[in-house]
């Protein structure tokens, strides 16, 4: 399975890459929503991770665009800082399959990926 990760945080990507590799998953990074949609078109059925701290991100628009694709993602998991309650709520309202604080995702990264791996 492929994990498509929307983020500009390359430090966090390193740890996630190791976890994905241990689970037999491939990790691909996108810095923009448009790049993420292009990756998904090439890799349908992927798990999408969204860093809610990504610059210029509009969660409602992104989730709507992803779900409207002829080959939508298997799931959309978003995470962000616990102090950004409005952003987390916005991701939930947008229709993300799972929304976590960054701390929750960091602490349970392997379990979260494995859960969606099937």
N, C-alpha and C positions, 0 to 999 in steps of 0.2 A: 504494500500500500504506500501511496505517496502522501506526504504531509506538505501542504502549501502554507507558508507562513508569511503573513503581511507584517513587516516590521522594518525599522531602520536601526534597530538596536543590535549591532553585530556581536557585542559581548554576550548577550543572552542567547544568541543563535548558536554559539559554540556548545553550550551545555545541552541545548535541545537537540542538536545534531548527534551528540553522543548517545542520548537516550533513544532517539529514533533509530539509530544504527543498531543498538542492542536489541531492539524489537523487530529488526528486519525491515524497517521502513526507510524510505528515501525522503530526505528533506530538501525542499526547494524554497528559495527566498524571493519575495517580491517586495520592492520598496514603495510601490504605489498600488492603488486599487486597480488601475488599468492593467498593470503588469500581472497582478494576481489573476484577473479574469482571463488573460491570455494563457497563463500557465494552466489554469483549470480547463480551458478549451483543449489543450494538448494532453491533459491528464485527467479525464473525466472520472468522477466518483472519488476524488481525493478528499481527505480530511483537510479542512481549512482552519487555520489558527489566525486570529486577528489580535494584534497588539493595539489596544485602544489608545495608546500614546502615539500612534503613527501620525505624522504631520498631515493636516488637511483631511483627515479621515471623517467621512460622514457615514456612520454605521447603518443608518436606515437605508440610504441609497445603495451602499455596498451590498447589504444582505438582500435587498430587493433585486439588484442586478444579478447576484449569484443564483438566487432561487428561480429567476426567470430564464436562465440558460437551458438549452435543450438537454444538457448533461450537467445538472446541478451537483454541488459537492455532496459527499456522503453526510457530512455534518459540518456545522460552523461553530467553532469554540472561540469565544472572545475572552480576553482578560485585560485588566488594567489596575492601576493603583486603587487601593481601598478608599482613599480620600476623594476619589472622583466618583462619588455615588451617582450623580446624574448621568455620567457617561456609561456606567455599568447598567443603570436602569434603561437607558436609551438602547443599549445593545440587546437587552432582554426584550424590550418592546419591539425592536426591529425583527425579532424572530430567530435570534441565535439559538442553537440547540443547547448550548451550555455557556454560562457567563460566570467567570471566577475573578476573584481579586488576583493581583499578580502574586501575592504571597501564597494563596491557595494553589495556583497553578504551579508555582515554583516548587512547593512542598510535595505536590502530588502529580508531577509532570508525567512520570512513567505510567502511573495508574490511569491518568486521563487519556493518554495516547492509546494504551492497551484497551481501554473501554470502547473506544471508537474503532479500533482495529477489527473488532468482531471476534 
